[in-house]
Amino acid sequence: MNGSFYESVGNNTITVNGLLSWSDLAGVDYGLYLMVVNNGTVKVNKLLDSYESSEAMTQRNYVVSETLNLNHMDNVILTLKSEDTSEEIQVIFSNETYLQLSDKSTDVNVTSSECYGITALDAFSALLEKMSKGAIQLESQHFSKKEGVNDFITNGNNIRGILSPINLSFSYLFEQMRTLYDIEADLTGDILRIEKAENATPENSVSMGEVKSDYYSDTNIDKLYSSVKAGYRTWQSESKLKGAEYNSIRIYESELNFGSRELDLTLDVITGSYLLEEQRRIQFDPEKNRDGGKNDESVFLIAINGDTVQGISDYSPTSNIIASGGVYNLKYSPAAIIENNRRNLVNIGEISQVSSEGNSVAIISGKREDRGFNFGEKMPFLVNFDLEIEPEMFEGLKYVEVEVKGETKHVKVLEAEMSMRSTGIGVVNIIGEEG
């Protein structure tokens, strides 16, 4: 790829936005460069990204978002080049590739709008009150003070200015948030607590002494994943920016070479920035507003700060993102979903992205979306054993610390069943996960 794609006929400022998507077969390392040349003189020679040599066809993506101050007869060039000029770089561009030039800001000044909705905390509380007729109360540090405090739930109708009820169920909302954050619910008495799930640790385990029964331990193969899929089932807008969406789909492979177990971390709710903005702008187009949008009834999740949406400045440094009309929901990127689910991925070592849809090269808070992850390697075990306990200790038994042949074990209780001996001592059978 070489050659001028724009020639200035005066002094002006332009923006260059778009998505470059290609496959290469390159025997050398090379870079993608943005250049400004005037009468043979190179005025700008900016390395946008660099790529390692490949022995097989390799998919590449780059989101272009640049502002250039140009003089008369300046030529703007995008080129792929290597220091080793003896080697050819074979490139095949996909039909998703496009470039957009403008002498105005791409952040189009469209009237702001208001949107009716509800926070995740209030949604859970209202649904729980309706389900239990007020008998059960909700407690959640996660949604009242921590990561989930700024989660806003709405639908497409409300986004485009039509006041509309949001069709939600408790099970649907919980499943979405469990996938996003790895939360769990615990009912004790009349209090339902929703918090981040935890492994059994010395800090939250109840010491129960020595296990006097047999202690059965088996590998939990259901937790050994060969691949991970993260992101959103609905994410593509109808605009040319659809290929630049970062809240899309990622596929990762682990280091495990057996089985074909995939951990599915995809959500039904919509968080796509460009799809959200497309839905919002329907209200400013009389024809589209009359006909409506296909996502009017769909549930959207929006990251907010008080009464406004979170923007790109909340996640600086950020790059490789086209800021067209608004940048939303950086908080919910597929890489963030992976990070939130580290507890479920601690068993499989390194995972690497092998395929993606949309923009996987975005940099959010200084981290690339297409990076790999390694949360450790620890074989997951399911255990089964009996404990003698006082009956009053049975309720609320969640994490236990036990001694097995002189070794301390921390176990998260999955199932517990108690029986009573004639002596008044309870015997509880525990099935759980070693922490």
C-alpha positions as semicolon CSV with decimal commas, in nm:
position;residue;x (nm);y (nm);z (nm)
1;M;0,000;0,000;0,000
2;N;0,164;0,319;-0,113
3;G;0,072;0,642;-0,277
4;S;-0,096;0,972;-0,207
5;F;-0,465;0,961;-0,120
6;Y;-0,511;1,336;-0,056
7;E;-0,356;1,653;-0,198
8;S;-0,421;1,984;-0,028
9;V;-0,513;2,280;-0,247
10;G;-0,465;2,531;0,032
11;N;-0,381;2,570;0,398
12;N;-0,631;2,367;0,600
13;T;-0,684;2,116;0,879
14;I;-0,821;1,773;0,793
15;T;-0,920;1,468;0,992
16;V;-0,846;1,118;0,865
17;N;-1,065;0,844;1,009
18;G;-1,128;0,488;0,906
19;L;-1,053;0,122;0,947
20;L;-0,771;-0,060;0,770
21;S;-0,825;-0,436;0,762
22;W;-0,586;-0,664;0,577
23;S;-0,412;-0,999;0,570
24;D;-0,041;-1,024;0,507
25;L;0,232;-1,273;0,423
26;A;0,548;-1,091;0,518
27;G;0,895;-1,233;0,561
28;V;1,013;-0,915;0,735
29;D;0,900;-0,685;1,014
30;Y;0,722;-0,379;0,881
31;G;0,528;-0,073;0,987
32;L;0,221;0,127;0,893
33;Y;0,322;0,490;0,832
34;L;0,130;0,813;0,785
35;M;0,332;1,062;0,580
36;V;0,293;1,421;0,462
37;V;0,511;1,502;0,161
38;N;0,547;1,830;-0,029
39;N;0,748;1,844;-0,352
40;G;0,961;1,548;-0,251
41;T;1,023;1,674;0,105
42;V;0,893;1,452;0,386
43;K;0,731;1,679;0,644
44;V;0,566;1,406;0,854
45;N;0,672;1,043;0,885
46;K;0,464;0,896;1,166
47;L;0,478;0,527;1,258
48;L;0,121;0,428;1,341
49;D;0,186;0,064;1,427
50;S;0,446;-0,209;1,372
51;Y;0,403;-0,575;1,274
52;E;0,625;-0,881;1,303
53;S;0,707;-1,107;1,011
54;S;0,467;-1,393;0,946
55;E;0,503;-1,735;0,786
56;A;0,130;-1,763;0,720
57;M;-0,142;-1,519;0,618
58;T;-0,210;-1,306;0,926
59;Q;-0,509;-1,080;0,989
60;R;-0,430;-0,717;1,081
61;N;-0,652;-0,427;1,181
62;Y;-0,579;-0,063;1,247
63;V;-0,818;0,219;1,332
64;V;-0,706;0,548;1,179
65;S;-0,794;0,863;1,372
66;E;-0,557;1,149;1,288
67;T;-0,574;1,528;1,256
68;L;-0,330;1,698;1,016
69;N;-0,246;2,065;0,956
70;L;-0,166;2,094;0,585
71;N;-0,018;2,354;0,353
72;H;-0,079;2,403;-0,018
73;M;0,026;2,098;-0,228
74;D;0,089;1,876;0,074
75;N;0,029;1,510;-0,010
76;V;-0,101;1,268;0,254
77;I;0,026;0,911;0,219
78;L;-0,052;0,589;0,404
79;T;0,207;0,321;0,342
80;L;0,326;-0,018;0,463
81;K;0,703;-0,037;0,454
82;S;0,999;-0,223;0,595
83;E;1,363;-0,132;0,654
84;D;1,442;-0,441;0,446
85;T;1,346;-0,327;0,097
86;S;1,455;-0,656;-0,063
87;E;1,153;-0,842;0,071
88;E;0,801;-0,800;-0,065
89;I;0,503;-0,764;0,165
90;Q;0,200;-0,943;0,021
91;V;-0,118;-0,769;0,138
92;I;-0,487;-0,842;0,079
93;F;-0,727;-0,575;0,203
94;S;-1,076;-0,676;0,320
95;N;-1,395;-0,503;0,208
96;E;-1,430;-0,355;0,560
97;T;-1,143;-0,115;0,486
98;Y;-1,243;0,247;0,441
99;L;-1,106;0,599;0,492
100;Q;-1,301;0,914;0,564
101;L;-1,156;1,263;0,511
102;S;-1,306;1,581;0,648
103;D;-1,200;1,942;0,690
104;K;-1,421;1,955;0,998
105;S;-1,409;1,769;1,327
106;T;-1,544;1,416;1,304
107;D;-1,706;1,465;1,641
108;V;-2,024;1,591;1,479
109;N;-2,210;1,848;1,683
110;V;-2,546;1,681;1,730
111;T;-2,787;1,806;1,993
112;S;-2,751;1,633;2,328
113;S;-3,049;1,439;2,460
114;E;-3,191;1,293;2,777
115;C;-3,263;0,927;2,836
116;Y;-3,491;0,756;3,087
117;G;-3,353;0,448;3,259
118;I;-3,257;0,293;3,590
119;T;-2,935;0,198;3,766
120;A;-2,852;-0,170;3,797
121;L;-2,885;-0,145;4,177
122;D;-3,235;0,005;4,157
123;A;-3,334;-0,247;3,888
124;F;-3,229;-0,543;4,105
125;S;-3,404;-0,392;4,409
126;A;-3,731;-0,329;4,222
127;L;-3,735;-0,675;4,064
128;L;-3,656;-0,844;4,396
129;E;-3,930;-0,650;4,574
130;K;-4,181;-0,757;4,311
131;M;-4,068;-1,122;4,323
132;S;-4,070;-1,151;4,702
133;K;-4,355;-0,903;4,768
134;G;-4,116;-0,707;4,987
135;A;-4,010;-1,003;5,202
136;I;-3,646;-1,003;5,082
137;Q;-3,410;-0,704;5,083
138;L;-3,111;-0,648;4,859
139;E;-2,759;-0,565;4,976
140;S;-2,478;-0,508;4,728
141;Q;-2,152;-0,322;4,779
142;H;-2,065;-0,403;4,420
143;F;-2,361;-0,212;4,273
144;S;-2,388;0,058;4,539
145;K;-2,024;0,156;4,596
146;K;-1,790;-0,044;4,369
147;E;-1,757;-0,135;3,997
148;G;-2,129;-0,158;3,927
149;V;-2,237;0,171;4,086
150;N;-2,236;0,352;3,748
151;D;-2,424;0,088;3,548
152;F;-2,734;0,233;3,379
153;I;-3,005;0,013;3,223
154;T;-3,237;0,137;2,947
155;N;-3,376;0,037;2,608
156;G;-3,360;0,165;2,252
157;N;-3,689;0,355;2,272
158;N;-3,570;0,558;2,569
159;I;-3,238;0,629;2,400
160;R;-3,418;0,790;2,106
161;G;-3,643;0,994;2,332
162;I;-3,958;0,780;2,355
163;L;-4,049;0,714;2,719
164;S;-4,091;0,339;2,738
165;P;-4,089;0,065;3,008
166;I;-3,785;-0,162;3,012
167;N;-3,868;-0,531;2,985
168;L;-3,644;-0,702;3,242
169;S;-3,651;-1,008;3,460
170;F;-3,436;-1,071;3,764
171;S;-3,285;-1,384;3,609
172;Y;-3,200;-1,206;3,282
173;L;-3,035;-0,911;3,454
174;F;-2,844;-1,134;3,695
175;E;-2,716;-1,355;3,412
176;Q;-2,590;-1,051;3,218
177;M;-2,412;-0,907;3,520
178;R;-2,272;-1,245;3,621
179;T;-2,111;-1,276;3,280
180;L;-1,981;-0,919;3,290
181;Y;-1,850;-0,912;3,648
182;D;-1,844;-1,273;3,781
183;I;-2,092;-1,196;4,058
184;E;-2,286;-1,439;4,276
185;A;-2,599;-1,417;4,489
186;D;-2,629;-1,540;4,847
187;L;-2,957;-1,554;5,038
188;T;-2,925;-1,551;5,417
189;G;-3,253;-1,508;5,604
190;D;-3,436;-1,217;5,440
191;I;-3,121;-1,058;5,288
192;L;-3,004;-1,131;4,933
193;R;-2,643;-1,026;4,880
194;I;-2,501;-0,979;4,529
195;E;-2,124;-0,941;4,520
196;K;-1,817;-1,045;4,323
197;A;-1,759;-1,418;4,342
198;E;-1,456;-1,527;4,541
199;N;-1,229;-1,820;4,575
200;A;-1,182;-1,972;4,916
201;T;-0,901;-1,783;5,089
202;P;-0,750;-1,778;5,440
203;E;-0,924;-1,442;5,497
204;N;-1,279;-1,562;5,447
205;S;-1,257;-1,928;5,549
206;V;-1,395;-2,070;5,876
207;S;-1,143;-2,298;6,048
208;M;-1,300;-2,643;6,100
209;G;-1,000;-2,847;6,213
210;E;-0,899;-3,192;6,088
211;V;-1,101;-3,395;5,839
212;K;-1,144;-3,736;6,001
213;S;-1,331;-3,893;5,709
214;D;-1,200;-3,979;5,365
215;Y;-1,116;-3,667;5,158
216;Y;-1,201;-3,733;4,794
217;S;-1,043;-3,505;4,534
218;D;-1,093;-3,511;4,155
219;T;-0,988;-3,276;3,877
220;N;-1,275;-3,048;3,778
221;I;-1,239;-3,083;3,402
222;D;-1,537;-2,853;3,345
223;K;-1,311;-2,563;3,450
224;L;-1,035;-2,649;3,202
225;Y;-1,117;-2,436;2,899
226;S;-0,947;-2,466;2,564
227;S;-1,098;-2,141;2,437
228;V;-1,276;-1,830;2,561
229;K;-1,530;-1,616;2,375
230;A;-1,593;-1,268;2,515
231;G;-1,800;-0,970;2,405
232;Y;-2,151;-0,895;2,280
233;R;-2,392;-1,083;2,056
234;T;-2,534;-0,759;1,914
235;W;-2,279;-0,489;1,838
236;Q;-2,277;-0,385;1,471
237;S;-2,428;-0,054;1,368
238;E;-2,547;0,013;1,014
239;S;-2,296;0,293;0,957
240;K;-1,952;0,270;0,797
241;L;-1,814;0,282;1,151
242;K;-1,944;-0,067;1,229
243;G;-1,601;-0,220;1,172
244;A;-1,449;0,026;1,422
245;E;-1,665;-0,093;1,716
246;Y;-1,453;-0,205;2,012
247;N;-1,737;-0,361;2,217
248;S;-1,764;-0,652;1,975
249;I;-1,640;-1,016;1,983
250;R;-1,303;-1,172;2,073
251;I;-1,195;-1,536;2,058
252;Y;-0,904;-1,658;2,270
253;E;-0,726;-1,990;2,286
254;S;-0,559;-2,132;2,595
255;E;-0,245;-2,341;2,630
256;L;-0,451;-2,654;2,695
257;N;-0,425;-2,900;2,409
258;F;-0,704;-3,139;2,500
259;G;-1,079;-3,120;2,478
260;S;-1,285;-2,845;2,322
261;R;-1,444;-2,668;2,617
262;E;-1,524;-2,304;2,551
263;L;-1,599;-2,052;2,823
264;D;-1,874;-1,830;2,680
265;L;-1,850;-1,476;2,818
266;T;-2,084;-1,307;2,570
267;L;-2,375;-1,084;2,670
268;D;-2,716;-1,010;2,518
269;V;-2,724;-0,648;2,638
270;I;-2,597;-0,386;2,394
271;T;-2,300;-0,166;2,485
272;G;-2,168;-0,083;2,135
273;S;-2,070;0,284;2,116
274;Y;-2,158;0,345;1,751
275;L;-2,478;0,140;1,768
276;L;-2,585;0,338;2,076
277;E;-2,513;0,672;1,905
278;E;-2,691;0,554;1,589
279;Q;-2,997;0,468;1,800
280;R;-2,984;0,806;1,978
281;R;-2,973;1,002;1,652
282;I;-3,293;0,845;1,518
283;Q;-3,487;1,115;1,703
284;F;-3,320;1,388;1,494
285;D;-3,419;1,229;1,162
286;P;-3,795;1,272;1,096
287;E;-3,815;0,978;0,854
288;K;-3,621;0,733;1,071
289;N;-3,800;0,853;1,384
290;R;-4,136;0,778;1,223
291;D;-4,035;0,427;1,124
292;G;-3,846;0,344;1,444
293;G;-3,534;0,134;1,492
294;K;-3,477;-0,241;1,505
295;N;-3,326;-0,211;1,854
296;D;-3,610;-0,007;2,010
297;E;-3,699;-0,287;2,256
298;S;-3,342;-0,410;2,310
299;V;-3,178;-0,363;2,650
300;F;-2,879;-0,128;2,655
301;L;-2,615;-0,097;2,927
302;I;-2,451;0,246;2,962
303;A;-2,166;0,356;3,189
304;I;-2,251;0,689;3,354
305;N;-2,105;0,950;3,587
306;G;-2,397;1,091;3,779
307;D;-2,634;1,237;3,518
308;T;-2,397;1,211;3,221
309;V;-2,236;0,927;3,028
310;Q;-1,874;0,834;3,082
311;G;-1,657;0,957;2,798
312;I;-1,320;0,890;2,645
313;S;-1,144;1,117;2,899
314;D;-1,242;0,878;3,180
315;Y;-1,014;0,610;3,031
316;S;-0,705;0,803;2,923
317;P;-0,471;0,726;2,758
318;T;-0,695;0,599;2,481
319;S;-0,619;0,564;2,111
320;N;-0,710;0,370;1,795
321;I;-1,072;0,474;1,846
322;I;-1,274;0,692;1,610
323;A;-1,445;0,964;1,813
324;S;-1,745;1,021;1,588
325;G;-2,040;1,172;1,775
326;G;-1,941;1,024;2,106
327;V;-1,735;0,745;2,258
328;Y;-1,924;0,538;2,513
329;N;-1,889;0,232;2,730
330;L;-1,513;0,182;2,727
331;K;-1,567;0,025;3,070
332;Y;-1,739;-0,277;2,915
333;S;-1,483;-0,378;2,653
334;P;-1,424;-0,752;2,588
335;A;-1,081;-0,728;2,752
336;A;-1,249;-0,584;3,063
337;I;-1,485;-0,884;3,067
338;I;-1,182;-1,114;3,061
339;E;-1,020;-0,922;3,348
340;N;-1,341;-0,938;3,552
341;N;-1,353;-1,317;3,506
342;R;-0,996;-1,388;3,610
343;R;-1,119;-1,624;3,884
344;N;-1,262;-1,851;3,614
345;L;-0,943;-1,839;3,408
346;V;-0,681;-1,903;3,676
347;N;-0,657;-2,268;3,574
348;I;-0,555;-2,246;3,210
349;G;-0,238;-2,037;3,192
350;E;-0,191;-1,797;2,904
351;I;-0,475;-1,715;2,667
352;S;-0,413;-1,539;2,336
353;Q;-0,651;-1,371;2,094
354;V;-0,684;-1,577;1,777
355;S;-0,972;-1,400;1,604
356;S;-1,192;-1,097;1,648
357;E;-1,475;-0,897;1,501
358;G;-1,473;-0,521;1,502
359;N;-1,191;-0,314;1,649
360;S;-0,955;-0,528;1,855
361;V;-0,661;-0,285;1,837
362;A;-0,820;-0,011;2,048
363;I;-0,608;0,109;2,339
364;I;-0,814;0,178;2,653
365;S;-0,650;0,313;2,968
366;G;-0,316;0,242;2,805
367;K;-0,391;-0,127;2,737
368;R;-0,446;-0,287;2,395
369;E;-0,767;-0,480;2,351
370;D;-0,592;-0,761;2,161
371;R;-0,347;-0,837;2,442
372;G;-0,306;-1,181;2,592
373;F;-0,378;-1,276;2,954
374;N;-0,224;-1,509;3,208
375;F;-0,390;-1,538;3,547
376;G;-0,189;-1,842;3,653
377;E;-0,202;-2,218;3,632
378;K;-0,370;-2,404;3,915
379;M;-0,543;-2,735;3,863
380;P;-0,910;-2,705;3,970
381;F;-1,023;-2,973;4,214
382;L;-1,368;-3,083;4,329
383;V;-1,362;-3,233;4,678
384;N;-1,601;-3,438;4,890
385;F;-1,566;-3,498;5,266
386;D;-1,751;-3,508;5,599
387;L;-1,713;-3,274;5,896
388;E;-1,839;-3,294;6,251
389;I;-1,985;-2,958;6,346
390;E;-2,212;-2,791;6,596
391;P;-2,559;-2,763;6,437
392;E;-2,567;-2,383;6,475
393;M;-2,256;-2,355;6,255
394;F;-2,429;-2,513;5,955
395;E;-2,627;-2,211;5,840
396;G;-2,424;-1,979;5,625
397;L;-2,135;-2,224;5,582
398;K;-1,963;-2,095;5,265
399;Y;-1,585;-2,121;5,300
400;V;-1,401;-2,363;5,527
401;E;-1,042;-2,424;5,625
402;V;-0,961;-2,786;5,706
403;E;-0,657;-3,002;5,779
404;V;-0,603;-3,306;5,556
405;K;-0,307;-3,524;5,656
406;G;-0,128;-3,222;5,795
407;E;-0,198;-3,001;5,490
408;T;-0,422;-2,695;5,512
409;K;-0,701;-2,681;5,252
410;H;-0,935;-2,391;5,177
411;V;-1,265;-2,500;5,027
412;K;-1,555;-2,306;4,879
413;V;-1,872;-2,492;4,973
414;L;-2,093;-2,576;4,674
415;E;-2,325;-2,827;4,840
416;A;-2,373;-2,914;5,207
417;E;-2,605;-3,168;5,364
418;M;-2,625;-3,223;5,741
419;S;-2,740;-3,519;5,944
420;M;-2,757;-3,554;6,322
421;R;-2,603;-3,820;6,545
422;S;-2,767;-3,938;6,862
423;T;-2,497;-3,751;7,055
424;G;-2,632;-3,421;6,924
425;I;-2,332;-3,367;6,698
426;G;-2,402;-3,275;6,339
427;V;-2,224;-3,437;6,048
428;V;-2,217;-3,231;5,730
429;N;-2,120;-3,370;5,390
430;I;-1,946;-3,105;5,184
431;I;-1,893;-3,090;4,811
432;G;-1,678;-2,796;4,714
433;E;-1,391;-2,639;4,522
434;E;-1,041;-2,608;4,658
435;G;-0,928;-2,246;4,663
